[in-house]
Amino acid sequence: MASSLSNVKKALFLTFLLSFVVLSGCFPSKDSGSDTDAIPKVVVTVSDDAPSGQAPSGDQVPVAPVVEPSVPAPVQVQAPSAPIPTPVLEPAQQADPEPELQPYQPVAAPSAQQADPRFQPITSSDPQSFLGISEIDVRRTSRDKGELKKMTLIVRNVGDYAFSPIVYMTFKHGVLGGRTEPTIIEQRFDLPKIEPGMKFVETYPVAISFHDIDDEKTISLRIQEKYVSPPYDFDKFTMTFVPRDEFKTQDISWT
């Protein structure tokens, strides 16, 4: 009985002693240094030379890399462009209205007579007659002889329809060709068709010689229509001149 009690006391004493030792380890004394020195330290080394996916060796503990959250770039909102203002025209700058379309009016092409300088319109200063002579070219060939070299003839159409005229010129008294005695000389001129209200002006060579430059000379004209039968003279014209009067300002011409 006494030995059993002694064993129980020993067991309690050992239990108490073990508990004290355990508690002493959990509460280190103040003289054993700072609390941080008693806690084991873990040092983690991250090296760029370690192969990808290989865990650190030794006491290194793999640490998951810290991924910074990506911040989206700020979106620049473009301000809406202002509408282009429509220019307001002043009253003086207003665009002209489109002209009204006018009906097409064909322009008549100029006739052959309008393009020919020999054809001219009859003016108010022209006489209302068909025939006329505007100029003669008379030359002295010797002391008592001369020559009618050229004559400018005028034929006016003062009628109501176009016609083709024939003009006959008669000279008293002249010498023509190899003749020596003066005689009545007649020449014929066929003219183109003349429209109403137009006149035909043309200079013709005549080359009629004459004697007696002091005597008056006469040029007579008569006109007929080419396509009328029987022919008849429907107008006449007469011009007289004295050759010496025409020679006053001229030198003797031997040609």
Secondary structure as UniProt FT lines:
FT   HELIX           2..26
FT   HELIX           30..32
FT   HELIX           35..38
FT   TURN            48..49
FT   TURN            52..53
FT   TURN            58..59
FT   HELIX           91..93
FT   HELIX           112..115
FT   TURN            117..118
FT   STRAND          119..121
FT   TURN            124..125
FT   STRAND          131..140
FT   STRAND          145..156
FT   STRAND          165..175
FT   TURN            177..178
FT   STRAND          183..190
FT   TURN            196..197
FT   STRAND          198..211
FT   TURN            213..214
FT   STRAND          217..225
FT   TURN            226..227
FT   STRAND          235..241
FT   HELIX           243..247
FT   TURN            248..249
//
